[in-house]
């Protein structure tokens, strides 16, 4: 490797900004490889025709429970009144939510319990196989 980029490394150009906005550095690490090519083989066969699709962004739930803005944050005058949050949702063939993972973003630890509790009650239309979806929330305090 020739370089590594991670917001919580002092060598990162926005290290101070990251430290002021985040409680942890996040889960994305980027790096440059000598010669620009990895030293591993990923195989050459294309995925099978019936392989599961990637993360879905096009499926909407048929039953939604709206998450509430966390009280702890609502009472803090230094917290923005609008915060974007991102969640990944595992959905079974029958449309039931089987798992929720909240992406690490600004204040995600406070939003995680309310997002997970609400999303676990969601219901999607049945599909021929289980799948994973990405859901974006613009959490606004009104």
Legacy VTK file of the C-alpha trace (Angstrom):
# vtk DataFile Version 3.0
C-alpha trace
ASCII
DATASET POLYDATA
POINTS 142 float
0.000 0.000 0.000
1.170 3.496 -0.741
-1.348 5.423 1.381
-4.297 4.961 3.737
-7.173 7.421 4.227
-9.318 7.307 7.356
-10.952 10.350 9.004
-9.471 9.617 12.435
-5.866 9.389 11.218
-4.010 12.643 12.009
-2.665 12.581 8.428
-6.198 12.876 6.970
-6.799 16.371 5.507
-10.086 16.756 7.435
-8.975 15.086 10.668
-9.932 18.039 12.895
-13.367 18.346 11.245
-13.992 14.606 11.664
-13.008 14.732 15.346
-15.387 17.646 15.944
-18.355 15.980 14.187
-17.999 12.282 14.925
-17.673 10.106 18.015
-15.822 7.443 16.011
-14.032 7.495 12.688
-16.640 5.510 10.787
-16.305 2.244 8.922
-14.817 3.359 5.604
-11.097 3.081 5.050
-9.607 3.755 1.619
-6.131 2.938 0.443
-3.898 3.033 -2.607
-2.202 -0.121 -3.783
1.324 -0.278 -5.225
0.993 -0.263 -9.003
-2.784 0.290 -8.750
-3.616 -3.428 -8.914
-4.559 -5.743 -6.057
-2.305 -8.705 -5.381
-5.269 -11.080 -5.039
-7.557 -12.801 -7.508
-11.275 -12.222 -7.398
-12.104 -14.925 -9.950
-13.254 -14.514 -13.509
-16.655 -16.211 -13.570
-19.659 -13.878 -13.802
-22.297 -14.244 -11.070
-24.965 -16.870 -11.648
-28.106 -15.690 -13.438
-30.193 -16.367 -10.331
-27.800 -14.607 -7.943
-29.485 -12.320 -5.444
-29.444 -8.643 -6.419
-27.477 -6.128 -4.386
-28.927 -3.672 -1.923
-32.366 -2.537 -3.061
-33.395 1.114 -2.968
-36.542 0.765 -5.065
-38.854 -1.159 -2.710
-41.202 0.736 -0.451
-42.842 -0.741 2.652
-46.607 -1.314 2.625
-46.810 -0.664 6.387
-44.643 1.986 8.050
-44.124 3.061 11.647
-42.468 6.480 11.633
-39.464 6.830 13.955
-39.454 9.792 16.327
-36.631 12.260 16.800
-34.824 11.195 20.019
-35.835 13.237 23.067
-32.228 13.530 24.292
-31.239 15.230 21.026
-34.393 17.331 20.825
-33.503 18.908 24.181
-29.956 19.767 23.116
-29.789 23.237 21.473
-26.453 22.378 19.805
-27.846 19.486 17.773
-29.090 20.255 14.242
-32.858 20.083 13.890
-32.517 18.037 10.697
-30.203 15.031 10.569
-29.895 12.422 7.832
-29.705 8.792 8.910
-29.218 5.651 6.823
-30.378 2.129 7.661
-29.976 -1.248 5.989
-32.993 -3.522 6.263
-33.083 -7.306 5.892
-36.448 -8.471 4.563
-37.777 -12.046 4.439
-39.733 -13.536 1.524
-43.010 -12.833 3.353
-42.122 -9.114 3.646
-41.277 -9.169 7.363
-38.240 -7.203 8.505
-35.633 -9.625 9.838
-32.828 -7.208 10.693
-31.891 -3.545 10.837
-28.419 -2.005 10.796
-28.003 1.748 11.181
-25.023 3.222 9.339
-22.597 5.162 11.536
-23.411 8.807 10.887
-23.709 11.953 12.956
-25.563 11.086 16.210
-26.380 7.586 14.960
-25.988 6.071 18.430
-28.894 8.210 19.654
-30.989 7.556 16.541
-30.284 3.815 16.363
-32.759 2.628 19.050
-35.676 4.656 17.659
-34.933 3.712 14.049
-34.558 0.006 14.822
-37.731 -0.091 16.957
-39.778 1.579 14.200
-38.329 -0.307 11.211
-38.756 -3.727 12.869
-42.523 -3.076 12.692
-42.477 -2.356 8.957
-43.943 -4.753 6.413
-43.031 -5.060 2.726
-44.866 -6.797 -0.101
-43.945 -10.495 -0.347
-41.158 -11.350 -2.820
-39.779 -14.568 -4.290
-36.633 -14.338 -2.099
-35.299 -12.442 0.887
-33.431 -9.227 0.186
-31.641 -6.247 1.723
-32.707 -2.636 1.282
-31.267 0.772 2.043
-33.548 3.330 3.685
-32.660 7.008 4.053
-34.253 9.108 6.774
-34.230 12.862 7.006
-34.961 13.131 10.719
-36.475 16.547 11.394
-37.439 18.006 14.759
-40.710 19.865 14.428
LINES 1 143
142 0 1 2 3 4 5 6 7 8 9 10 11 12 13 14 15 16 17 18 19 20 21 22 23 24 25 26 27 28 29 30 31 32 33 34 35 36 37 38 39 40 41 42 43 44 45 46 47 48 49 50 51 52 53 54 55 56 57 58 59 60 61 62 63 64 65 66 67 68 69 70 71 72 73 74 75 76 77 78 79 80 81 82 83 84 85 86 87 88 89 90 91 92 93 94 95 96 97 98 99 100 101 102 103 104 105 106 107 108 109 110 111 112 113 114 115 116 117 118 119 120 121 122 123 124 125 126 127 128 129 130 131 132 133 134 135 136 137 138 139 140 141
